[in-house]
Amino acid sequence: MIPLLFFQPLHMENITTFGMTGIIYLGLFPSIGSFLFWNQGVKELGPGKASITMNLMPIFTAILSVMAGQELLISQMVGGIIVIAGMLLSANLMRRQAAPRAFWKRTGRTV
């Protein structure tokens, strides 16, 4: 976003310490930290399992909005249930597919 800063007028008198702290926080934790933690999770779990957890983002967003004082809507609750059900189905399918492969590897046979 820094290159776009030069296309907008910058009013230095409106910049506060609290605002600069917020910008630095957003630059470090969500931008850099999230990528580092995501890459570590992919390394530990593998891309298939890690990609399932990507769908939790809207649920965490709804939780944070409730913590900030917003109202939780029925559509958000239904969406959260659908996301969690989809994650459970995906994890169960991955477990079922891994079991036959493990059997064939143990016996030394090819599929």
FITI-242066 format. One record per residue (C-alpha): residue number from 0; x, y, z. Coordinates in pm, 1 decimal. Layout:
SITE     i         c1         c2         c3
SITE   NUM          X          Y          Z
...
***
This chain:
SITE     i         c1         c2         c3
SITE     0        0.0        0.0        0.0
SITE     1      297.9      234.1       41.3
SITE     2      323.8      315.6     -333.8
SITE     3      -40.7      428.5     -330.7
SITE     4       41.4      672.4      -50.9
SITE     5      212.5      901.4     -300.4
SITE     6     -108.2      937.5     -505.6
SITE     7     -305.0     1072.6     -207.4
SITE     8     -237.5     1390.4      -15.5
SITE     9      -80.5     1323.7      323.5
SITE    10     -181.2     1558.2      604.8
SITE    11       93.5     1523.9      863.5
SITE    12     -107.0     1716.4     1124.8
SITE    13     -369.4     1439.2     1129.9
SITE    14     -123.2     1157.1     1202.5
SITE    15     -132.7     1051.4     1568.5
SITE    16       86.8      817.5     1771.0
SITE    17     -207.2      580.9     1810.0
SITE    18     -256.7      575.3     1431.5
SITE    19      111.7      502.2     1366.1
SITE    20      104.7      225.5     1627.1
SITE    21     -193.1       71.0     1448.3
SITE    22      -19.2       87.2     1110.1
SITE    23      296.9      -73.4     1248.4
SITE    24       88.6     -343.0     1419.0
SITE    25      -97.6     -420.5     1094.8
SITE    26      228.4     -430.0      904.6
SITE    27      395.7     -673.4     1140.2
SITE    28      142.3     -915.0     1281.5
SITE    29     -133.4     -975.3     1024.8
SITE    30       87.8     -918.7      721.2
SITE    31      415.0    -1086.3      814.2
SITE    32      318.6    -1300.9     1113.4
SITE    33       24.4    -1468.2      945.6
SITE    34      235.0    -1581.1      650.4
SITE    35      506.4    -1717.2      878.2
SITE    36      255.3    -1910.5     1090.8
SITE    37       68.5    -2035.2      781.9
SITE    38      388.3    -2162.9      619.6
SITE    39      489.2    -2337.2      943.2
SITE    40      145.0    -2500.0      961.3
SITE    41      171.2    -2621.3      601.6
SITE    42      515.4    -2761.7      677.3
SITE    43      387.4    -2946.8      986.2
SITE    44       49.9    -3068.6      858.7
SITE    45       97.8    -3082.8      484.8
SITE    46      -93.2    -2875.8      230.1
SITE    47     -403.3    -3096.9      224.3
SITE    48     -477.3    -3072.7      594.8
SITE    49     -369.2    -2711.1      626.7
SITE    50     -597.9    -2599.5      345.3
SITE    51     -901.4    -2725.9      537.0
SITE    52     -833.4    -2478.1      817.6
SITE    53     -834.7    -2186.2      571.8
SITE    54    -1214.1    -2201.4      580.4
SITE    55    -1213.4    -2099.7      948.0
SITE    56    -1134.4    -1737.8      862.6
SITE    57    -1501.2    -1624.0      845.1
SITE    58    -1572.6    -1796.3     1176.9
SITE    59    -1285.8    -1616.7     1351.1
SITE    60    -1397.3    -1290.8     1190.8
SITE    61    -1747.7    -1339.9     1332.0
SITE    62    -1603.4    -1418.7     1676.0
SITE    63    -1388.5    -1105.5     1669.6
SITE    64    -1682.4     -891.0     1558.6
SITE    65    -1893.6    -1023.0     1848.9
SITE    66    -1606.6     -943.8     2086.0
SITE    67    -1603.2     -590.9     1940.7
SITE    68    -1971.9     -548.0     2022.7
SITE    69    -2140.3     -640.2     1695.2
SITE    70    -2450.7     -854.2     1680.6
SITE    71    -2416.8    -1217.0     1565.8
SITE    72    -2661.0    -1283.0     1283.0
SITE    73    -2846.1    -1604.3     1207.0
SITE    74    -2680.4    -1616.0      863.4
SITE    75    -2337.6    -1606.6     1030.3
SITE    76    -2431.0    -1892.7     1262.1
SITE    77    -2567.6    -2102.0      973.9
SITE    78    -2256.5    -2026.7      769.0
SITE    79    -2033.3    -2127.1     1060.2
SITE    80    -2217.0    -2457.2     1098.8
SITE    81    -2182.1    -2526.4      726.0
SITE    82    -1808.7    -2446.9      735.5
SITE    83    -1746.4    -2670.6     1036.7
SITE    84    -1952.8    -2952.8      882.6
SITE    85    -1753.3    -2922.1      559.7
SITE    86    -1426.4    -2934.9      749.3
SITE    87    -1533.8    -3246.8      937.7
SITE    88    -1643.0    -3415.0      614.0
SITE    89    -1314.2    -3326.4      444.0
SITE    90    -1106.7    -3452.9      735.1
SITE    91    -1307.0    -3776.3      745.2
SITE    92    -1265.8    -3832.1      369.7
SITE    93     -891.4    -3771.0      394.3
SITE    94     -867.0    -4024.1      677.7
SITE    95    -1059.0    -4285.3      477.9
SITE    96     -842.4    -4237.2      170.2
SITE    97     -520.6    -4263.0      372.6
SITE    98     -616.3    -4600.6      524.0
SITE    99     -609.3    -4806.2      198.7
SITE   100     -282.2    -4644.9       92.1
SITE   101     -122.6    -4741.3      423.6
SITE   102     -242.7    -5100.7      375.2
SITE   103      -92.2    -5125.1       26.5
SITE   104      236.6    -4975.4      146.5
SITE   105      258.7    -5230.6      429.8
SITE   106      192.7    -5527.6      203.0
SITE   107      428.1    -5403.6      -67.6
SITE   108      163.5    -5438.7     -337.5
SITE   109       72.9    -5181.7     -596.4
SITE   110     -274.9    -5055.5     -661.0
***
